[in-house]
Amino acid sequence: MDWLLRLYGLPHEALHALALRLIGRRAIRIAQTHIDIPDDLTTRQYVFVAGLPALVFGAITVIAAVALLNAGSIIEAALALAVVTVAGIGAAGTVGDITLIMERLAQDRAEPSE
């Protein structure tokens, strides 16, 4: 498990930090296993920041899967399969982020509008 954290931890958290920078904010603290984001993000900002790693790893996985299906040789297929495997593991690592997004959306829905 430690090797997975070393391999995927920093790129995953860097994508969260990049998302924060894209909306003009900064992370409070960045670690290899998590990032502390500001508490005052809007729901849309939160979904973007929390969901960017899932979007990136998921898109890479889908593109590589299409490349695998369209591979013209064994070498192309092997390369595409390797990318699907690596990116798929990264995408699976975003399940926690997706869960947090769903919790945030459920919380916002439960609170009455002002």
N, CA, C and O of each residue as an XYZ file, in Angstrom:
456
protein
N       0.819     -1.197      0.000
C       0.000      0.000      0.000
C       0.864      1.263      0.000
O       0.511      2.269     -0.616
N       2.003      1.196      0.701
C       2.881      2.365      0.740
C       3.377      2.746     -0.648
O       3.505      3.931     -0.955
N       3.656      1.760     -1.484
C       4.147      2.089     -2.818
C       3.062      2.770     -3.649
O       3.372      3.603     -4.501
N       1.794      2.428     -3.410
C       0.706      3.122     -4.111
C       0.628      4.582     -3.679
O       0.435      5.473     -4.506
N       0.779      4.819     -2.380
C       0.770      6.202     -1.896
C       1.935      6.988     -2.472
O       1.776      8.147     -2.857
N       3.106      6.364     -2.534
C       4.265      7.058     -3.094
C       4.081      7.326     -4.581
O       4.492      8.374     -5.079
N       3.468      6.390     -5.290
C       3.304      6.530     -6.733
C       2.195      7.511     -7.104
O       2.376      8.340     -7.996
N       1.058      7.427     -6.432
C      -0.107      8.210     -6.819
C      -0.418      9.386     -5.898
O      -1.141     10.301     -6.294
N       0.112      9.380     -4.684
C      -0.262     10.399     -3.706
C       0.021     11.817     -4.151
O      -0.884     12.649     -4.199
N       1.263     12.096     -4.474
C       1.629     13.462     -4.831
C       0.965     13.946     -6.122
O       0.472     15.074     -6.147
N       0.927     13.140     -7.208
C       0.217     13.621     -8.407
C      -1.268     13.903     -8.144
O      -1.822     14.876     -8.654
N      -1.895     13.048     -7.350
C      -3.307     13.227     -7.015
C      -3.511     14.542     -6.262
O      -4.380     15.341     -6.609
N      -2.701     14.752     -5.236
C      -2.837     15.975     -4.439
C      -2.420     17.203     -5.238
O      -2.968     18.286     -5.034
N      -1.461     17.049     -6.141
C      -1.049     18.171     -6.992
C      -2.195     18.611     -7.903
O      -2.320     19.796     -8.212
N      -3.027     17.668     -8.332
C      -4.189     18.039     -9.147
C      -5.197     18.844     -8.331
O      -5.813     19.774     -8.853
N      -5.370     18.498     -7.063
C      -6.222     19.319     -6.194
C      -5.632     20.728     -6.068
O      -6.356     21.719     -6.164
N      -4.319     20.811     -5.853
C      -3.658     22.116     -5.719
C      -3.783     22.916     -7.011
O      -4.010     24.125     -6.968
N      -3.640     22.258     -8.156
C      -3.806     22.928     -9.444
C      -5.221     23.472     -9.589
O      -5.411     24.600    -10.044
N      -6.207     22.681     -9.208
C      -7.598     23.129     -9.292
C      -7.814     24.368     -8.429
O      -8.495     25.307     -8.840
N      -7.234     24.366     -7.241
C      -7.344     25.555     -6.381
C      -6.709     26.767     -7.046
O      -7.277     27.858     -7.014
N      -5.542     26.587     -7.646
C      -4.868     27.702     -8.318
C      -5.702     28.208     -9.497
O      -5.742     29.410     -9.762
N      -6.364     27.295    -10.199
C      -7.182     27.697    -11.345
C      -8.371     28.557    -10.935
O      -8.855     29.363    -11.730
N      -8.848     28.393     -9.702
C      -9.949     29.237     -9.231
C      -9.431     30.413     -8.406
O     -10.208     31.146     -7.794
N      -8.103     30.583     -8.398
C      -7.518     31.733     -7.717
C      -7.331     31.566     -6.227
O      -7.230     32.560     -5.508
N      -7.280     30.350     -5.746
C      -7.107     30.077     -4.321
C      -5.846     29.264     -4.110
O      -5.238     28.784     -5.067
N      -5.455     29.113     -2.859
C      -4.282     28.319     -2.507
C      -4.666     27.278     -1.465
O      -5.597     27.464     -0.682
N      -3.931     26.195     -1.480
C      -4.127     25.155     -0.467
C      -3.579     25.650      0.865
O      -2.584     26.375      0.911
N      -4.236     25.254      1.939
C      -3.743     25.594      3.271
C      -2.483     24.785      3.556
O      -1.493     25.314      4.062
N      -2.530     23.498      3.227
C      -1.377     22.618      3.429
C      -1.467     21.469      2.438
O      -2.549     20.936      2.189
N      -0.321     21.087      1.871
C      -0.264     19.969      0.934
C       0.626     18.890      1.531
O       1.760     19.156      1.927
N       0.106     17.678      1.593
C       0.878     16.522      2.042
C       0.789     15.450      0.964
O       0.061     15.608     -0.016
N       1.522     14.373      1.143
C       1.517     13.313      0.141
C       0.195     12.561      0.117
O      -0.172     11.983     -0.906
N      -0.523     12.564      1.237
C      -1.763     11.788      1.298
C      -3.026     12.630      1.345
O      -4.122     12.087      1.207
N      -2.912     13.918      1.532
C      -4.105     14.767      1.531
C      -3.712     16.229      1.343
O      -2.545     16.605      1.444
N      -4.721     17.026      1.068
C      -4.528     18.466      0.921
C      -5.603     19.155      1.753
O      -6.766     18.751      1.736
N      -5.217     20.177      2.467
C      -6.184     20.956      3.242
C      -6.648     22.114      2.377
O      -5.858     22.973      1.986
N      -7.950     22.124      2.083
C      -8.501     23.182      1.241
C      -9.244     24.181      2.119
O      -9.683     23.840      3.217
N      -9.385     25.412      1.638
C     -10.117     26.410      2.423
C     -11.561     25.972      2.665
O     -12.172     25.309      1.827
N     -12.090     26.355      3.823
C     -13.457     25.978      4.191
C     -14.519     26.799      3.469
O     -15.682     26.400      3.423
N     -14.133     27.935      2.909
C     -15.124     28.856      2.361
C     -15.339     28.717      0.853
O     -15.786     29.667      0.211
N     -15.033     27.567      0.283
C     -15.285     27.363     -1.140
C     -16.780     27.198     -1.381
O     -17.489     26.605     -0.568
N     -17.249     27.727     -2.503
C     -18.634     27.473     -2.886
C     -18.757     25.998     -3.270
O     -17.751     25.309     -3.441
N     -19.974     25.529     -3.403
C     -20.174     24.126     -3.770
C     -19.572     23.833     -5.138
O     -18.934     22.797     -5.323
N     -19.765     24.726     -6.089
C     -19.193     24.517     -7.422
C     -17.673     24.463     -7.372
O     -17.060     23.615     -8.020
N     -17.064     25.359     -6.607
C     -15.612     25.344     -6.465
C     -15.151     24.050     -5.806
O     -14.167     23.447     -6.235
N     -15.856     23.628     -4.771
C     -15.501     22.400     -4.057
C     -15.575     21.191     -4.987
O     -14.676     20.351     -4.990
N     -16.641     21.106     -5.769
C     -16.797     19.986     -6.694
C     -15.657     19.984     -7.710
O     -15.121     18.925     -8.036
N     -15.285     21.154     -8.209
C     -14.184     21.246     -9.171
C     -12.862     20.817     -8.542
O     -12.124     20.012     -9.110
N     -12.574     21.363     -7.367
C     -11.305     21.057     -6.696
C     -11.230     19.581     -6.314
O     -10.206     18.934     -6.534
N     -12.295     19.053     -5.752
C     -12.285     17.649     -5.326
C     -12.371     16.694     -6.513
O     -11.865     15.574     -6.440
N     -13.000     17.119     -7.594
C     -13.235     16.226     -8.716
C     -12.197     16.233     -9.816
O     -12.221     15.355    -10.678
N     -11.275     17.204     -9.820
C     -10.297     17.269    -10.909
C      -9.452     15.997    -11.035
O      -9.261     15.525    -12.156
N      -8.939     15.419     -9.948
C      -8.185     14.168    -10.126
C      -9.022     13.049    -10.751
O      -8.519     12.296    -11.585
N     -10.275     12.935    -10.362
C     -11.144     11.910    -10.948
C     -11.342     12.171    -12.437
O     -11.334     11.238    -13.240
N     -11.519     13.427    -12.803
C     -11.694     13.786    -14.207
C     -10.443     13.449    -15.013
O     -10.536     12.852    -16.085
N      -9.282     13.828    -14.502
C      -8.027     13.600    -15.227
C      -7.721     12.107    -15.343
O      -7.490     11.603    -16.442
N      -7.718     11.397    -14.209
C      -7.409      9.966    -14.261
C      -8.473      9.196    -15.046
O      -8.148      8.258    -15.775
N      -9.733      9.585    -14.902
C     -10.800      8.923    -15.651
C     -10.678      9.150    -17.146
O     -10.861      8.222    -17.933
N     -10.368     10.386    -17.547
C     -10.212     10.694    -18.972
C      -9.034      9.934    -19.572
O      -9.134      9.399    -20.676
N      -7.923      9.888    -18.849
C      -6.763      9.137    -19.344
C      -7.121      7.661    -19.499
O      -6.731      7.026    -20.480
N      -7.855      7.119    -18.544
C      -8.254      5.711    -18.611
C      -9.136      5.450    -19.830
O      -8.934      4.469    -20.545
N     -10.105      6.318    -20.066
C     -11.015      6.138    -21.209
C     -10.264      6.276    -22.530
O     -10.458      5.471    -23.442
N      -9.411      7.287    -22.638
C      -8.645      7.480    -23.876
C      -7.737      6.280    -24.137
O      -7.625      5.817    -25.272
N      -7.095      5.781    -23.093
C      -6.226      4.612    -23.261
C      -7.034      3.367    -23.619
O      -6.565      2.525    -24.384
N      -8.246      3.244    -23.071
C      -9.097      2.100    -23.413
C      -9.494      2.149    -24.886
O      -9.522      1.119    -25.559
N      -9.799      3.336    -25.381
C     -10.113      3.487    -26.806
C      -8.885      3.145    -27.649
O      -8.997      2.479    -28.679
N      -7.714      3.604    -27.207
C      -6.479      3.269    -27.922
C      -6.236      1.764    -27.912
O      -5.753      1.205    -28.897
N      -6.566      1.113    -26.813
C      -6.414     -0.345    -26.730
C      -7.328     -1.040    -27.736
O      -6.918     -1.986    -28.409
N      -8.555     -0.567    -27.832
C      -9.499     -1.167    -28.780
C      -9.092     -0.932    -30.229
O      -9.403     -1.740    -31.104
N      -8.398      0.170    -30.482
C      -7.990      0.512    -31.844
C      -6.525      0.190    -32.128
O      -5.989      0.618    -33.150
N      -5.884     -0.542    -31.256
C      -4.460     -0.842    -31.417
C      -4.222     -1.621    -32.707
O      -4.953     -2.555    -33.037
N      -3.176     -1.210    -33.425
C      -2.849     -1.861    -34.691
C      -1.786     -2.932    -34.561
O      -1.512     -3.663    -35.513
N      -1.189     -3.027    -33.389
C      -0.151     -4.040    -33.184
C      -0.149     -4.469    -31.721
O      -0.795     -3.856    -30.872
N       0.582     -5.520    -31.456
C       0.706     -6.014    -30.082
C       1.399     -4.975    -29.206
O       1.031     -4.803    -28.043
N       2.378     -4.294    -29.741
C       3.108     -3.286    -28.965
C       2.184     -2.135    -28.582
O       2.193     -1.682    -27.437
N       1.386     -1.664    -29.536
C       0.422     -0.598    -29.232
C      -0.583     -1.068    -28.187
O      -0.929     -0.317    -27.275
N      -1.046     -2.290    -28.314
C      -2.013     -2.834    -27.361
C      -1.397     -2.959    -25.972
O      -2.044     -2.639    -24.975
N      -0.152     -3.420    -25.901
C       0.521     -3.559    -24.606
C       0.720     -2.200    -23.949
O       0.514     -2.052    -22.744
N       1.118     -1.214    -24.734
C       1.307      0.134    -24.195
C      -0.020      0.705    -23.705
O      -0.087      1.269    -22.613
N      -1.065      0.564    -24.499
C      -2.382      1.067    -24.098
C      -2.888      0.342    -22.857
O      -3.481      0.963    -21.976
N      -2.660     -0.962    -22.781
C      -3.078     -1.730    -21.606
C      -2.330     -1.264    -20.357
O      -2.912     -1.181    -19.275
N      -1.053     -0.965    -20.508
C      -0.273     -0.457    -19.374
C      -0.823      0.881    -18.895
O      -0.934      1.117    -17.692
N      -1.168      1.758    -19.837
C      -1.721      3.069    -19.461
C      -3.092      2.899    -18.821
O      -3.396      3.574    -17.837
N      -3.922      2.013    -19.357
C      -5.232      1.744    -18.753
C      -5.059      1.265    -17.318
O      -5.793      1.688    -16.425
N      -4.097      0.392    -17.100
C      -3.868     -0.150    -15.760
C      -3.415      0.935    -14.795
O      -3.976      1.079    -13.709
N      -2.403      1.697    -15.187
C      -1.859      2.740    -14.307
C      -2.897      3.832    -14.049
O      -3.114      4.226    -12.903
N      -3.533      4.318    -15.106
C      -4.533      5.379    -14.937
C      -5.778      4.853    -14.229
O      -6.414      5.584    -13.470
N      -6.128      3.603    -14.470
C      -7.289      3.016    -13.799
C      -7.097      2.929    -12.298
O      -8.031      3.167    -11.532
N      -5.882      2.586    -11.874
C      -5.592      2.571    -10.439
C      -5.700      3.988     -9.882
O      -6.227      4.191     -8.788
N      -5.200      4.966    -10.637
C      -5.334      6.362    -10.209
C      -6.790      6.785    -10.116
O      -7.184      7.488     -9.185
N      -7.588      6.353    -11.087
C      -9.017      6.685    -11.061
C      -9.711      6.020     -9.879
O     -10.581      6.621     -9.249
N      -9.331      4.786     -9.578
C      -9.918      4.096     -8.427
C      -9.572      4.814     -7.128
O     -10.338      4.775     -6.165
N      -8.425      5.461     -7.106
C      -8.013      6.208     -5.917
C      -8.799      7.474     -5.677
O      -8.615      8.137     -4.656
N      -9.669      7.818     -6.599
C     -10.472      9.031     -6.438
C     -11.857      8.746     -5.867
O     -12.680      9.655     -5.758
N     -12.118      7.512     -5.508
C     -13.430      7.151     -4.950
C     -13.724      7.967     -3.691
O     -14.857      8.399     -3.479
N     -12.714      8.173     -2.866
C     -12.904      8.981     -1.658
C     -13.303     10.407     -1.983
O     -14.157     10.986     -1.312
N     -12.685     10.976     -3.015
C     -13.040     12.334     -3.425
C     -14.483     12.395     -3.917
O     -15.223     13.322     -3.585
N     -14.870     11.413     -4.700
C     -16.240     11.380     -5.217
C     -17.236     11.232     -4.072
O     -18.310     11.832     -4.100
N     -16.883     10.441     -3.072
C     -17.736     10.293     -1.891
C     -17.889     11.623     -1.166
O     -18.990     11.984     -0.749
N     -16.786     12.353     -1.014
C     -16.856     13.670     -0.363
C     -17.712     14.646     -1.166
O     -18.450     15.446     -0.592
N     -17.614     14.580     -2.483
C     -18.449     15.441     -3.328
C     -19.922     15.107     -3.115
O     -20.745     16.010     -2.962
N     -20.258     13.829     -3.105
C     -21.660     13.430     -2.903
C     -22.162     13.868     -1.535
O     -23.305     14.306     -1.405
N     -21.311     13.753     -0.507
C     -21.707     14.207      0.831
C     -21.951     15.707      0.848
O     -22.909     16.172      1.464
N     -21.098     16.464      0.180
C     -21.256     17.921      0.137
C     -22.545     18.291     -0.588
O     -23.283     19.166     -0.136
N     -22.818     17.633     -1.707
C     -24.044     17.921     -2.455
C     -25.282     17.538     -1.651
O     -26.284     18.253     -1.682
N     -25.226     16.419     -0.934
C     -26.353     16.011     -0.091
C     -26.553     16.992      1.051
O     -27.689     17.307      1.407
N     -25.472     17.474      1.622
C     -25.555     18.458      2.705
C     -26.178     19.759      2.200
O     -27.030     20.344      2.868
N     -25.751     20.208      1.025
C     -26.316     21.435      0.460
C     -27.791     21.272      0.141
O     -28.573     22.210      0.295
N     -28.167     20.092     -0.299
C     -29.568     19.846     -0.641
C     -30.435     19.796      0.611
O     -31.599     20.195      0.578
N     -29.872     19.306      1.715
C     -30.623     19.180      2.967
C     -30.822     20.524      3.659
O     -31.796     20.709      4.389
N     -29.903     21.460      3.432
C     -30.028     22.778      4.062
C     -31.056     23.609      3.305
O     -31.024     23.666      2.075
N     -31.965     24.250      4.029
C     -32.962     25.084      3.347
C     -32.313     26.325      2.741
O     -31.355     26.872      3.287
N     -32.848     26.753      1.615
C     -32.349     27.963      0.951
C     -32.740     29.189      1.743
O     -33.776     29.224      2.409
N     -31.889     30.193      1.657
C     -32.204     31.439      2.376
C     -32.880     32.428      1.478
O     -33.217     33.529      1.915
